[in-house]
Each structure stands twice: as C-alpha cells, then as structure tokens.
Amino acid sequence: MKIAVTGGTGFVGRALVDALASRGDEVWIISRSVKQAPSPSNVHIVTWNELKQKPQRLEGVETIVNLAGESINQRWSAAAKERILRSRVDAASQIAALVGALKHKPAAVVNASGISIYGASDTAVFDETSPAHLTDYLGEVTEQWEAAADRIPVERLVKVRVSLVLGTKGGAFPLMALPYRIFAGGRVGSGSQWMSWIHIEDMTRLLLFCIDHPEIKGAVNASAPNPVTNDQFGRAVSHAMGRPHWFPVPAVLLKTVLGEMSTLLLEGQQVIPSKLLGSGFDFRYPTIEAAMNELVGQRR
C-alpha cells in the first residue's frame, strides 16, 4: 500500500512509519521541512510546499494518516494555546486541500484526535457513542480539530481519539516515571482522577488496524480497555520498577508550576475502546501492570 503520514517524525509517527515500512508499504512522510533522508528505501519525505506545487506526487496514495500537531507538553500561554489549536486545524485543512487536488482520492483518512472531547469526570464512563462535553481548553481544541477533519472530502474518515500513550522513547511517560527512578514517586493530587492510557505498541497496531479494516470509520477510542486512577497508575510503576510509592504531589503545587496545563494531571476520564473491542482488535497490553512490566519492569 502507498500510505502518507503527517507527523511522521513524532513519537507515535515514528513508530507507525517503522511498522509500515517493516511490512513493506510505500510510506510518504509529509513534513514542513526535510531534515534528514529516511534510511529504508520504501520511506520518502515530501514537504507541504512541494505538495502545493506538485500534489500529483501523492497520486495513488490509499490512506493518509494525520498525526500532526504542536506538542501540548508546554506551559499553556496564550501564544502556545493558539499554536496548539492552529497546528491541528491547519493540518486537517491542508489535507482537505491535498485530497481535493488529487485525481484519484485516497480511500481513507485516519485523523488523530483526543479523548478530551468527552470532558473530565470522576464517575462517568465514555465510549465512542458518548456525546462531546467540553469542560476545558483541550476539549475545545479537539472539537475544532474534528470539525476540520470532517471537511476532508474522503469516503472513509477515522477519528482516532488518543489517550495517554506510554512508551520509553518519547511522549510524557519518561517524565512521569522519573520521580520513581529517584525514589520520589507518589500520587498526584488526590490520586483518584482517572487515567485512560495505551501502550505505544498497541497504539501503533490499532492505527494499522484502522488502515487495514474498511469497516472502521468515525470515532475510535485509542485507549486500553482498563483505565486506572492516578494512584493505581503510580503503584503499577512503583511495583514494576521496585521503587517506593510514597511522596504525594499536592495539586496546588502543580497548578503553581504548570498553570492551566496541570489539568492534564489533575483531571481525567474513564474511556473504553468499545469500537475496537467490538471489531476484534486484540490488545497486547490490556492492563497497566502488563504495560509497566514491559516498559520498566526489573525483569524486562
């Protein structure tokens, strides 16, 4: 298959490109600039500017996977919030223009989104049928992100609502595990807030699943089937690493240090991947204990 990937140099994007290349697909990374040539012969890089001039370079592409977006792991100043929003909306809009310029349209677009669209709750359980409930900035971003994706003129659109992706080569987890490495780990805030998460290997596999299964469309929750509380998450990290779970981080400290971004750690939701489970997708890491043992376990 000929597949294009935006955000192909990011944490999730790199894992996806590697998986696509390994199975023999022809992969085109769409980037703002060409920093270095990819090593596999079946992986190519093309810039947005080049595609504006010659969109035909992607003629024959069967699926476009859009993972582009400014990192949310930064202090949310007014300027940062605008960059976070614009990067996501603009990427979807550019894909819409690209698809419109192609003579032979791709069969599908798999567009990243976020579970923030469901809003924060200590009690509710959300699946793909749950309505949007905007309670914070990221929820509003996700709503506009998906609205921009809905305007892509493609037959099959998959909106992958991504939870916390756990891996050792990027994302938030290395920083989350750091306190445990220095024997200072513990619950964050009350510890009762829910965390929906997914192992990077399952994240990659479900993207491949969405690419390969034409019956999959609409919202898809990219989360393991067993969400946990923040305290349960920390205890799983502690047990896998052989480190204590004893040093709590007060909510007021996080709010002071991180500002509005502290909501990422202090609020959450229980998200269930009903569509994937109903379609036969098999999670290799369905529990946080299995994920932690693979990522940071002492007998890894």
C-alpha positions in Angstrom: 0.0 0.0 0.0 1.0 3.6 -0.6 0.4 5.5 2.7 1.1 9.1 3.6 1.8 10.1 7.2 1.9 13.6 8.7 3.6 14.0 12.0 5.8 11.0 10.9 8.8 12.2 12.9 7.0 12.5 16.2 6.7 9.9 19.0 3.7 8.0 17.6 4.5 8.9 14.0 8.0 7.3 14.1 6.6 4.0 15.5 3.9 3.9 12.8 6.3 4.7 10.0 8.6 1.9 11.2 5.8 -0.6 11.3 4.5 0.4 7.9 8.0 0.2 6.4 8.7 -3.2 8.0 5.6 -4.7 6.4 6.6 -3.4 3.0 4.3 -0.5 2.5 5.4 2.6 0.5 5.5 5.4 3.1 5.5 9.1 2.4 6.2 11.3 5.4 4.6 14.8 4.9 6.7 17.3 6.8 7.3 21.1 7.0 10.9 20.6 6.0 13.3 17.8 5.1 15.7 17.5 8.0 17.3 14.1 7.0 16.7 11.4 4.5 15.0 8.3 5.9 17.0 5.1 5.7 14.6 2.5 4.4 14.2 2.6 0.6 10.4 2.4 0.8 10.2 5.6 3.0 10.2 9.0 1.4 9.8 12.6 2.7 7.9 15.3 0.9 7.2 18.8 2.2 3.9 20.7 2.3 5.3 23.3 0.0 6.4 20.6 -2.5 2.9 19.1 -2.5 1.3 22.5 -3.1 3.3 22.8 -6.3 3.0 19.1 -7.3 0.2 17.3 -5.4 0.5 14.5 -8.0 3.5 13.2 -6.1 0.9 11.5 -3.9 -1.3 10.2 -6.7 -2.1 6.6 -5.8 -1.9 7.1 -2.1 -4.5 4.8 -0.5 -4.6 6.2 3.1 -3.4 9.4 4.7 -2.7 9.2 8.5 -2.7 12.7 10.1 -0.8 12.8 13.4 0.5 16.4 13.0 0.1 18.9 15.9 2.1 21.1 18.2 3.1 19.4 21.5 0.7 20.0 24.4 3.6 19.4 26.8 4.4 23.0 27.4 3.1 25.8 29.5 -0.2 27.0 28.0 0.5 30.7 27.4 -1.9 32.5 25.1 0.6 32.1 22.2 1.2 28.4 22.9 -2.6 27.7 23.0 -3.0 29.4 19.7 -0.2 27.3 18.2 -1.6 24.1 19.6 -5.0 24.8 18.1 -3.8 26.2 14.7 -1.4 23.4 14.1 -4.1 20.8 14.3 -6.8 22.7 12.4 -4.3 23.8 9.7 -3.0 20.2 9.2 -6.5 18.9 8.6 -7.3 21.8 6.3 -4.1 21.2 4.3 -5.0 17.5 3.9 -8.5 18.5 2.7 -6.9 20.7 0.0 -4.5 18.0 -0.9 -7.2 15.4 -1.3 -9.2 17.8 -3.4 -6.3 18.3 -5.8 -5.7 14.6 -6.3 -7.3 12.9 -9.4 -7.6 9.6 -7.5 -8.7 10.2 -4.0 -7.4 8.1 -1.1 -9.8 5.5 0.2 -9.4 6.7 3.8 -8.0 9.4 6.1 -7.1 8.3 9.7 -7.0 11.6 11.7 -5.7 11.9 15.2 -8.0 13.4 17.8 -8.2 13.4 21.6 -10.3 11.9 24.4 -10.5 15.4 25.9 -13.7 15.8 23.8 -15.6 13.8 26.4 -14.8 16.2 29.2 -13.5 15.4 32.7 -15.4 13.2 35.1 -14.7 11.1 38.2 -17.7 8.9 37.7 -18.8 8.7 34.1 -17.6 6.0 31.6 -17.2 7.1 28.0 -17.1 5.2 24.7 -17.5 6.3 21.1 -21.2 6.8 21.5 -20.8 9.4 24.3 -21.5 13.0 23.2 -18.9 15.7 23.3 -18.9 17.6 26.6 -16.4 20.5 26.6 -15.1 21.2 30.0 -11.7 22.6 29.3 -9.3 24.1 26.7 -8.2 20.8 25.2 -11.8 19.7 24.7 -12.5 22.8 22.7 -9.3 22.2 20.6 -10.4 18.6 19.9 -13.9 19.7 18.8 -12.4 22.2 16.3 -9.8 19.6 15.2 -12.5 17.0 14.4 -14.7 19.6 12.7 -11.7 20.4 10.4 -11.2 16.7 9.7 -14.9 16.3 8.9 -14.3 18.7 6.0 -11.8 16.4 4.3 -13.5 15.1 1.1 -12.8 11.4 1.6 -15.1 8.3 1.6 -13.9 6.9 5.0 -12.8 9.1 7.8 -11.5 7.6 11.1 -11.1 10.0 14.1 -8.7 8.3 16.5 -9.3 9.8 19.9 -5.9 9.3 21.6 -5.4 8.8 25.3 -2.0 8.9 27.2 0.4 6.9 25.0 3.0 5.1 27.1 6.5 4.4 25.7 10.1 4.9 26.7 11.3 6.7 23.6 9.0 9.7 23.8 5.8 11.2 25.0 5.0 12.0 28.6 5.9 8.7 30.3 9.7 9.1 30.7 9.0 12.3 32.8 6.2 10.6 34.7 8.5 7.7 35.6 11.4 10.0 36.6 10.2 10.6 40.2 10.2 6.8 40.8 13.7 6.5 39.4 14.9 8.9 42.1 12.8 7.3 44.8 10.3 10.2 45.0 7.2 8.8 43.3 3.7 9.1 44.6 0.2 10.0 43.7 -0.6 13.3 42.0 -3.2 15.5 43.6 -6.0 13.3 45.2 -4.8 10.3 43.1 -8.5 9.4 42.4 -8.6 11.1 39.0 -9.0 8.6 36.1 -6.2 8.0 33.6 -7.0 6.4 30.2 -3.8 5.2 28.6 -2.4 2.9 25.9 0.9 1.2 25.3 2.8 2.6 22.2 2.8 -0.9 20.6 -0.9 -1.2 20.8 -1.3 2.4 19.6 0.7 1.5 16.5 -1.2 -1.7 16.0 -4.6 0.0 16.2 -3.5 2.6 13.6 -2.6 -0.3 11.3 -5.9 -1.9 12.2 -7.8 1.3 11.2 -5.9 1.5 7.9 -6.5 -2.1 7.0 -10.2 -2.5 8.0 -12.5 -0.6 5.7 -15.4 -1.2 8.1 -13.8 1.0 10.7 -15.0 4.7 10.5 -15.9 7.6 12.7 -14.7 7.9 16.2 -12.3 5.3 17.6 -11.0 5.4 21.2 -7.3 4.7 21.3 -7.2 3.6 24.9 -6.6 0.3 26.7 -9.7 -1.4 28.0 -8.8 -1.0 31.6 -8.3 2.7 32.7 -6.9 3.3 36.1 -6.8 6.0 38.7 -3.7 8.1 39.1 -2.9 6.3 42.3 -3.3 2.9 40.7 -1.0 4.0 37.8 1.7 5.2 40.2 1.5 1.9 42.2 1.9 -0.1 39.0 5.0 2.0 38.0 6.4 1.6 41.6 5.9 -2.2 41.6 7.4 -2.7 38.1 10.5 -0.6 38.9 10.9 -1.8 42.5 10.6 1.7 43.9 8.5 3.2 46.6 5.2 4.9 46.0 5.1 7.4 48.9 5.7 11.0 48.0 2.5 12.8 47.0 2.5 15.9 44.8 0.0 18.4 46.0 -2.5 19.8 43.4 -1.7 23.4 44.4 2.0 22.8 43.6 1.2 21.5 40.1 -1.2 24.4 39.5 1.5 26.9 40.5 4.3 25.2 38.4 2.3 24.2 35.3 -0.6 26.6 35.3 -3.6 25.6 33.2 -1.7 22.6 31.8 -2.0 21.0 35.3 -5.5 19.8 34.3 -3.7 17.1 32.2 -2.6 15.5 35.5 -5.3 16.6 37.9 -8.4 15.7 35.8 -9.3 12.7 33.7 -11.9 10.3 32.4 -12.6 6.6 32.0 -12.6 5.9 28.3 -13.4 2.5 26.9 -12.4 1.4 23.3 -15.8 -0.2 22.5 -15.4 0.1 18.7 -12.1 -1.7 18.7 -13.2 -4.4 21.1 -16.3 -5.0 19.0 -14.3 -5.2 15.8 -12.0 -8.0 17.2 -8.9 -5.9 18.0 -6.7 -7.7 20.5 -4.7 -5.6 23.0 -1.3 -7.0 23.8 -1.2 -4.8 26.9 -4.7 -4.6 28.3 -3.7 -3.9 31.9 -1.5 -1.2 33.4 0.5 -4.0 35.1 1.3 -5.7 31.8 2.3 -2.4 30.2 4.6 -1.4 33.1 6.3 -4.7 33.2 7.2 -4.4 29.6 8.2 -0.7 29.8 10.1 -0.5 33.0 9.9 -3.9 34.7 13.0 -5.1 36.5 13.0 -8.4 34.5 12.2 -6.7 31.2 
